[in-house]
């Protein structure tokens, strides 16, 4: 009578090959996981890199949100809600409109890095709605205590806390529209 079942030695060989394949697969997964783990730590040591900046459309009056700077401010400051964005590089970019008491307007496209408490001026708005690149496109520390300290107010009161961005764009815009600063929210808690 012929036996249709494989022999015990044949089964043992198959089991041995299956176990060997499984152990190789497990070992390769462990090496891959270790490599990813080490790469995560290596990312922390990589220098910060800014993304390419796209200029927004010229601001429209109906999209401007005024924010308070100080009782000694010599200009009125407004942020264009449509231009506010948080880049993958951790920079909050926005269009700022500064209006003097005589009505002269300066429009600028700027960025703030909460992580380093710095600001950058990318471009100035022209009357025809186009942009002219800034000659001073370097990151600079944000200075507090000036009459026109709009950058310090935006970063401290609306954008950043403990060198971190506080919320997505919609939360920042909500704070600006309702004139509720980050410190106002802390006092209520």
C-alpha positions in Angstrom: 0.0 0.0 0.0 1.4 3.4 -1.0 1.6 6.1 1.6 0.3 9.5 0.3 1.7 11.3 3.3 5.2 12.8 3.1 7.8 11.0 5.2 8.7 12.2 8.6 12.2 13.2 7.4 10.7 15.2 4.6 8.4 17.1 7.0 11.3 17.8 9.3 13.3 19.2 6.4 10.4 21.5 5.4 9.9 22.6 9.0 13.6 23.3 9.3 13.6 25.4 6.1 10.5 27.3 7.2 12.0 28.1 10.6 15.2 29.2 9.0 13.3 31.6 6.6 11.2 33.0 9.5 14.3 33.6 11.7 16.1 35.4 8.8 13.0 37.5 8.2 12.8 38.4 11.9 16.5 39.2 12.0 16.3 41.5 9.0 13.3 43.3 10.5 15.2 43.9 13.7 18.2 45.3 11.8 15.8 47.6 9.8 14.1 48.8 13.0 17.4 49.5 14.6 18.5 51.5 11.5 15.3 53.6 11.6 15.7 54.1 15.3 19.3 55.5 14.8 18.2 57.6 11.8 15.5 59.3 14.0 18.3 60.4 16.4 20.5 61.4 13.4 17.7 63.7 12.2 18.0 65.7 15.4 21.6 66.6 14.6 20.9 67.7 11.0 21.0 71.4 10.5 17.7 73.2 10.1 16.8 73.8 6.4 14.3 76.4 5.2 11.8 75.5 2.6 11.4 77.4 -0.7 9.1 80.4 -0.2 6.1 81.1 -2.4 4.9 84.7 -2.4 1.1 85.0 -1.6 -1.3 87.1 -3.6 -1.5 90.8 -2.6 -3.6 91.3 0.6 -7.2 92.4 0.3 -8.7 94.9 2.8 -11.5 92.4 3.8 -8.9 89.8 4.8 -6.9 92.1 7.1 -7.0 91.5 10.9 -5.8 94.4 13.0 -3.8 93.6 16.2 -2.8 95.8 19.1 0.9 96.6 19.5 1.3 99.2 22.2 0.0 102.6 23.4 3.2 104.2 21.9 3.0 102.5 18.5 3.4 104.9 15.6 1.6 102.7 13.1 -1.5 100.5 12.9 -0.7 96.8 12.1 -2.8 94.3 10.3 -2.1 90.7 9.3 -3.5 89.2 6.1 -5.5 86.1 7.2 -5.3 84.5 3.7 -1.5 84.6 3.8 -0.9 83.0 7.2 0.7 79.6 6.8 2.9 77.2 8.9 5.6 75.6 6.8 7.0 72.1 7.2 10.2 73.9 8.3 8.4 75.3 11.3 8.2 78.9 10.0 5.0 80.9 10.4 4.7 83.1 7.3 2.3 86.0 6.8 1.7 89.3 5.1 1.9 92.3 7.4 0.3 95.7 6.6 1.7 98.7 8.6 -0.2 102.0 8.2 1.2 105.3 9.4 -1.0 107.9 11.0 -0.8 109.9 7.7 -2.2 106.8 5.8 1.0 105.6 4.2 1.1 101.8 3.9 4.0 99.4 4.0 3.2 95.8 3.0 5.7 93.0 3.8 5.8 89.3 3.6 7.6 87.9 6.7 8.3 84.8 8.7 8.7 84.0 12.4 10.5 80.9 13.8 9.2 80.2 17.3 12.0 77.7 17.9 14.7 80.4 17.8 12.5 83.5 18.4 13.7 85.0 15.1 12.0 86.8 12.2 12.8 87.2 8.5 11.6 89.8 5.9 11.1 88.1 2.6 9.6 90.8 0.4 7.9 94.1 0.2 4.5 94.6 -1.5 4.3 97.0 -4.5 1.3 99.2 -5.5 0.6 96.9 -8.5 0.2 93.8 -6.2 3.6 92.3 -7.1 6.5 91.6 -4.6 10.0 93.0 -4.5 12.5 90.7 -2.7 14.1 92.1 0.5 17.8 92.8 0.4 17.9 91.9 4.1 16.6 88.3 3.9 18.5 87.1 7.0 17.1 85.7 10.2 17.3 88.2 13.0 16.4 88.0 16.7 13.1 89.5 17.7 13.6 92.6 19.8 11.1 93.5 22.5 10.4 96.9 24.0 10.2 99.1 21.0 7.4 101.4 20.2 6.6 99.3 17.0 7.3 95.8 18.4 4.8 94.0 16.1 7.1 91.0 15.7 7.4 90.5 19.4 3.6 90.9 19.8 2.8 88.4 17.1 5.3 85.8 18.3 4.6 86.2 22.1 0.8 86.9 22.0 -0.4 84.9 19.1 2.1 82.5 17.5 4.5 81.0 20.0 4.9 79.7 23.6 8.0 78.1 25.0 9.6 78.3 21.6 6.9 76.2 20.1 4.1 77.0 17.6 0.8 77.2 19.4 -1.8 75.5 17.2 -2.6 75.3 13.5 -3.4 78.4 11.4 -7.1 78.3 12.3 -6.3 78.6 16.0 -3.9 81.5 15.4 -6.4 83.3 13.3 -9.1 82.8 15.8 -6.9 84.4 18.5 -6.2 87.3 16.3 -9.8 87.9 15.3 -11.1 87.6 18.9 -8.1 89.6 20.2 -7.4 86.8 22.7 -3.7 86.5 23.4 -2.0 83.4 24.6 -1.4 85.0 27.9 -5.1 85.9 28.2 -5.8 82.1 27.8 -3.3 81.3 30.5 -4.9 83.7 32.9 -8.3 82.0 32.5 -7.1 78.6 33.3 
